[in-house]
């Protein structure tokens, strides 16, 4: 990807993979759909803040990135 200057596309695709995984997790746990960046961010944090099985390093991923 880097050698053909697709690093931005690769980063964007990786971000959306995480975003959609978070949406799926939220949907599975609540039966609801979080559609916005802020909605996914806050709901993912709420659902995982006391969950010892969820890697703490993954929680803030939405806060660090922007679409």
C-alpha positions as CSV (number, residue, x, y, z in Angstrom):
1,X,0.0,0.0,0.0
2,X,2.7,2.5,0.9
3,X,4.8,1.8,-2.2
4,X,1.8,2.8,-4.4
5,X,0.6,5.7,-2.3
6,X,-2.5,4.0,-1.0
7,X,-1.8,4.7,2.7
8,X,-4.7,7.1,3.1
9,X,-7.1,4.6,1.5
10,X,-5.7,1.8,3.7
11,X,-6.1,3.8,6.9
12,X,-9.6,4.9,6.0
13,X,-10.6,1.3,5.2
14,X,-9.1,0.0,8.5
15,X,-11.0,2.7,10.4
16,X,-14.3,1.8,8.8
17,X,-13.7,-1.9,9.5
18,X,-13.3,-1.0,13.2
19,X,-16.3,1.4,13.1
20,X,-18.5,-1.3,11.5
21,X,-17.3,-3.9,14.0
22,X,-18.3,-1.5,16.8
23,X,-21.7,-1.0,15.3
24,X,-22.2,-4.8,15.1
25,X,-21.1,-5.2,18.7
26,X,-23.6,-2.5,19.8
27,X,-26.4,-4.0,17.7
28,X,-25.7,-7.5,19.2
29,X,-25.7,-6.2,22.7
30,X,-28.6,-3.7,22.5
31,X,-30.7,-4.6,19.5
32,X,-30.3,-1.0,18.4
33,X,-28.3,0.7,15.6
34,X,-25.8,3.5,16.4
35,X,-25.4,5.4,13.1
36,X,-23.3,8.4,13.9
37,X,-19.6,8.6,14.9
38,X,-20.5,10.1,18.3
39,X,-23.3,7.6,18.9
40,X,-21.0,4.6,18.2
41,X,-18.2,6.2,20.3
42,X,-20.4,6.8,23.4
43,X,-22.4,3.5,23.2
44,X,-19.2,1.4,22.7
45,X,-17.7,3.1,25.7
46,X,-20.8,2.6,27.8
47,X,-21.1,-1.1,26.9
48,X,-17.4,-1.9,27.4
49,X,-16.3,0.3,30.3
50,X,-16.7,-2.4,33.0
51,X,-16.2,-5.5,30.7
52,X,-12.9,-7.2,31.6
53,X,-13.1,-9.3,28.5
54,X,-12.9,-6.2,26.2
55,X,-9.4,-4.9,25.6
56,X,-9.1,-1.5,27.2
57,X,-6.9,-0.3,24.3
58,X,-9.8,-0.8,21.9
59,X,-12.3,1.4,23.8
60,X,-11.0,4.8,22.7
61,X,-10.4,4.0,19.0
62,X,-13.4,6.2,17.9
63,X,-12.1,9.2,19.9
64,X,-8.7,9.1,18.3
65,X,-9.9,9.0,14.7
66,X,-12.1,11.2,12.7
67,X,-14.0,10.2,9.5
